[in-house]
Amino acid sequence: MKKEYLRIDKVVGPLIHISDVDDVFYGEVVDIMEIGTGKIKKGKVIKIDEKNVIIQVFQNTAGLAAGNSIIKFTGESFNLPMSLDLQGRIFNGVGEPIDNGSDIFSLVEANINGRPINPMSREYPRNFIQTGISSIDTLATLIRGQKLPIFSGNGLPHNELAAQIVKQARLGDNVDEDFAIVFAAIGVKHDDEKFFRKSFDDANVMDRVVMFVNYADDPIAERITTPRCALTAAEYLAFEKHMHILVVMTDITSYCEALREISSAREEVPSRKGYPGYMYSDLASLYERAGMLRDQLGSITFLPILTMPNDDITHPIPDLTGYITEGQVVLGRDLFQRSIYPPVAILPSLSRLMKDGIGEGFTREDHAEVANQLFASYSKVQEVRDLSQIIGEEDLSPTDKKYMAFGRAFEAKFLNQGFDESRNIIQSLNLGWKLLALLPLTELDRLSPENIEKYFHKEL
């Protein structure tokens, strides 16, 4: 029989301190009932020091005090009911429905902390996921089972990009495997959530989306559980129902800010910029839940979005994320200021697993060569632009002037894309060939003669 405790030592932000507690375990779910109102708030044990326990409360702790609260340890871990009925539903950060629909009833429950994956059981990611966005599909291809973050900045259109990816993402043309999306919005404003919901409804994709929402005015403790609830749903759909799941999560920075605030309330020694020293392992506990398993048909592909404070890519959040994930897509403020959407800065962007999921049998045999040539040519454009700032564009050589024309066309036609415009990989590759035709053939040293013969003249 579980004991009930009537004494709270102190309340610090979202944390409750209790002493003289027996027989509890880390992560145990706790019910906190306010005497008089009968209202029950949920929490979980996050620290045990002999008989002293710290409880993290998911709701607001206002009103909780030593004389008006009953603390009951349930003896259970934080589990969520799992079902195919999760699709098309919207939940809050602790897995409760907020779409006026019924609760999820299921005999299957899963711990939100996930199940440890034996590294030896992982399958190397293959095949690609088509986002419908040329700059990503062609130059930083998203591979099934990959962790590919999007590095953005305050004021950049990462919410629009996230919504567009959710609307357009698919496994590719002529693929009949089951595909769904788990979308988590962490610390978002109410109007941003309404934008996401309306975008998904208008595109008629809501029936294949599982949505978890934590608002900016929700308790910060709930912000910690939101990504874990989303990834738990993804694991169930992928590894129990053998579906291919794309997890889109925005904004990881809000999650890390909540982590820092709770760490401060726990009086832990801070690390870089006040973030806890365990933030690397904490982020890894999220990111590493993505992947593919041997002898399993499903996969989890993770696309986390984070905003870099002051556009600083060396900030602890993008810095640690880069160590764990397999590449990054970087949004450029200079492109955004020139009204280019999506403003994907392709030179600092890369997908480390791209080479293993493109080419013949996956996308098209010329994909790798086209991507390499576009990278090389656009890199040369930056050099020519720097030179033109010194001597003026009129004094550039004829070849350099063609690079300037290529750069303008590349940004206006390839990078720039409408919010409702979806291009399949073949369209994107053909567009790349058309733009490369603006350059002299002697400059296209990354293309094989066979592919030039097959595709170059056709696009002329």
Buried (B, 14 or more C-beta within 10 A) or exposed (E): EEEEBEEBEEBBBBBBBBBEBEEBEEBBBBBBBBEEEEEEBBBBBBBBEEEEBBBBBBBBBEEBEEEBBBBBBBEBBBBBBBBEBBBBBBBBBBBBEBBEEEEBEBEEBBBBBBEEBEEEEBBEBBBBBBBBBBBBBBBBBBBBBBBBBBBBBEEBBBBBBBBBBBBBBBBBEEEEBBBBBBBBBBBBEEEBBEBBBEBBEEBEBBEBBBBBBBBBEBBBBBBBBBBBBBBBBBBBBBBBBEBBBBBBBBBBBBBBBBBBBBBBBBEBEEBEEEBBEBBBEBBBBBBBBBBBBEEBBBBBBBBBBBBBBEBEBEBBBBBBBBEBBBBBBBBBBEBBEEEBBBBBBBEEBBBBBBEBBBBEEBBBBBBBBBBBBBBBBBEBBEEBBEBBEEEEEEEBEEEBBBBBBBBEEBBEEBBBBEEEEBBBBEBBBBBBBBBBBBBEEEBBEBBEEEBBEEBBEEBE
